[in-house]
Amino acid sequence: MTSETATPIIDVVIPVYNAAELTKRCIDSVIAYLGSSIRTIHIQDDASGVETRAMLDNLSYPQLHVYHAPENQGYGKSVNDAVARSDADWVLVLNSDIEVLNNFLPWLCGAYAADPRLAVISPTEGDSVETQASRYVRQPGGYIATYRFRGYAFLIRRAVFQAMGGFDAQFGRGYYEDTDLGRRLDQQGWRMGVHPDATVRHETGASFGRGKAYRELVQRNRLLYLSRYPLARQNVLTVSGNSTLTDLPSKIADPMEQVMRQGGRLHWLTPAPLPQLSCLQMRNGTAGFKTITKLMLRGWLREDKRINAVWILPGVSAGLRILLTLFVRLRRLEMREWQGDQRESAQQQDADKRDTE
């Protein structure tokens, strides 16, 4: 183990199940762009077929350590076993359908150096919403906060991963084991992030496909996850006047942040686009009949995607208030409303306090 001032040792873990061509592309790209920054690449072959096994055995990279599991264990157990064979300070875990495009490790390592409570950080997928970096508040080290960990590619403190027990094997072959680990990390006071300057290419569904078995697995694991964290079902529609993050008093800002910390999502509608959003679970759109109706009708087949609460902040027009109240009554939703004088009262209290000092 290195000291605090030394350069941390980084190992790479790649769990593999079939998809020989994409897997080789992933390994080749790691060697090409990260080879000088890492020590060992641990390949955990999860009982792949003959083609993938032969491809792995024919690779001659000296940094590569290939382990063939005798039987299929699933993504979470494969990662756990591979991480257990490492003694590095940090472990970079990559799905086998990831292609590295450049050496993104300096950005991720810089975020760790700036924030000692950061446990895990990911590069972005090139076409994802996270690439709209200017819309999000940057944390020390340049990362964007997230409360919903996605395990397609991530750098994690190995000691923290081990202390948390790694991924929970109850999620079987995969899906939601990463989201579950994120909830546990947050509950222990650790932070998670995504760095928008670091990007990778991600081919989703390479191992599992998108057939019936995939859908059944996702549904099973989603139900397991939500049974553990029922507050992650929160989808709060918040409508306000021309407020921004810095305008909001703590009586409003704190409950909004709490929804996202608990794994829920916040859909904040404003007359004009917000200049900045606090984390990746905060969505922003223009307040209007069309947008509100679209959000209210979403998620008929997925309870965890449905709007289940409406919060009305100061500055909302009478017409929008009537529309929102109608939807609340029709859908029997929770409703909270803040009056404009709350902010004025808070400002007056601050002014009174300054006058007495």
C-alpha positions, 0 to 999 in steps of 0.5 A, spaced: 500 500 500 502 506 498 503 512 502 498 518 502 503 522 498 506 517 493 502 515 486 497 510 488 497 503 485 491 502 480 489 495 477 484 494 472 478 489 473 474 486 467 469 481 468 468 477 461 462 473 459 462 472 451 462 477 446 469 476 444 470 481 439 468 487 444 472 484 450 478 484 445 477 491 443 476 493 451 483 490 453 486 493 447 484 500 448 486 499 456 493 497 454 493 502 448 491 508 453 492 506 460 498 501 460 503 506 463 498 508 468 496 501 471 499 495 474 495 489 472 489 487 468 485 482 472 480 478 467 475 474 470 472 470 465 465 468 467 465 461 464 464 464 457 464 460 451 470 456 447 471 462 442 472 468 448 476 463 452 481 462 446 481 469 445 483 471 452 488 465 452 491 467 446 493 474 448 500 476 450 500 482 454 504 481 460 500 486 464 494 481 463 492 476 468 486 471 466 482 467 471 477 462 468 471 461 473 469 454 473 461 456 472 457 462 471 457 467 477 454 473 475 457 480 474 457 482 482 461 476 484 465 476 478 468 483 480 468 481 487 473 475 486 477 479 481 478 485 486 479 480 492 486 478 488 488 485 487 492 489 493 492 496 489 490 502 492 484 503 487 481 499 482 478 501 475 472 496 474 470 496 466 465 492 463 467 488 457 463 492 452 467 499 454 472 502 449 477 507 452 478 513 448 484 516 451 487 516 458 482 519 463 485 517 469 488 523 471 482 527 471 479 521 476 485 521 480 485 529 480 478 528 483 480 523 489 486 528 490 481 534 491 476 530 495 478 525 501 470 523 502 469 521 494 469 513 494 467 512 487 468 516 480 466 514 473 468 517 466 462 519 462 459 515 456 460 520 450 453 521 448 450 521 455 446 527 459 452 528 463 456 531 457 452 537 458 457 539 463 456 546 464 449 545 467 451 542 473 455 544 479 462 542 479 465 539 485 472 539 488 476 536 482 471 537 477 467 532 478 459 532 478 455 529 484 451 523 483 447 519 488 445 513 483 452 509 482 452 506 475 457 500 474 459 500 467 466 504 468 468 506 475 475 507 479 473 506 486 478 505 493 479 498 494 479 498 501 472 502 501 469 496 496 472 491 500 469 494 507 462 495 504 462 487 502 463 489 494 457 487 490 451 484 493 451 477 490 443 476 491 443 480 485 445 474 481 447 475 474 447 483 474 443 489 474 442 494 480 447 491 484 451 497 482 445 502 484 445 498 491 452 499 492 451 506 491 446 507 496 450 503 501 456 508 500 451 514 501 449 511 507 456 511 510 457 518 508 461 517 502 461 521 495 460 519 488 461 522 482 462 522 474 467 526 471 465 530 464 472 531 462 473 523 462 469 519 456 469 512 454 465 508 449 460 503 451 456 498 447 450 496 452 447 489 452 453 485 449 453 480 454 445 479 456 442 482 450 435 485 451 431 479 450 426 475 455 431 473 460 434 480 460 427 483 462 425 478 467 432 479 470 432 487 470 424 486 473 426 481 479 432 485 481 429 492 481 424 489 485 429 487 490 432 494 490 426 498 491 424 493 497 430 495 500 430 502 499 423 504 498 424 512 498 428 511 491 421 510 488 420 518 489 419 522 483 418 529 485 415 534 480 417 541 482 414 547 479 417 554 481 417 561 478 424 564 476 428 561 482 435 558 481 439 554 486 442 560 489 435 563 490 432 557 494 432 558 502 434 552 506 427 550 507 426 548 500 433 546 498 434 541 503 428 537 502 429 537 494 436 535 496 434 529 500 429 526 495 435 525 490 440 523 496 435 517 497 435 515 490 429 519 488 429 524 482 427 531 482 424 534 475 424 542 476 420 546 471 422 553 471 420 559 466 427 559 463 432 553 463 436 553 470 443 556 469 446 550 474 443 543 477 446 540 483 447 533 481 445 528 476 438 526 479 436 533 478 432 534 471 430 541 469 425 543 463 420 549 461 414 549 465 408 549 461 402 545 460 405 540 455 411 538 459 407 537 465 402 533 462 407 529 459 411 528 466 404 526 469 403 521 464 410 517 464 411 511 467 404 507 467 408 500 466 413 502 471 411 505 478 418 507 480 418 512 474 411 515 475 411 522 478 408 521 486 409 528 489 408 535 486 411 541 490 409 548 488 414 553 489 413 561 490 412 564 483 408 559 480 402 562 476 395 561 478 393 557 471 399 552 473 397 552 480 390 550 477 393 545 473 397 542 478 392 541 483 387 538 478 393 532 477 394 532 484 387 530 485 386 526 479 392 521 481 391 522 489 398 525 489 402 528 495 402 535 494 407 541 498 406 548 497 411 554 499 408 561 499 413 567 497 413 570 504 417 564 506 423 566 502 422 574 504 421 572 512 428 568 511 431 574 508 428 579 513 431 574 519 438 575 516 437 582 515 435 583 522 441 579 525 446 583 521 443 589 524 444 587 531 451 585 530 
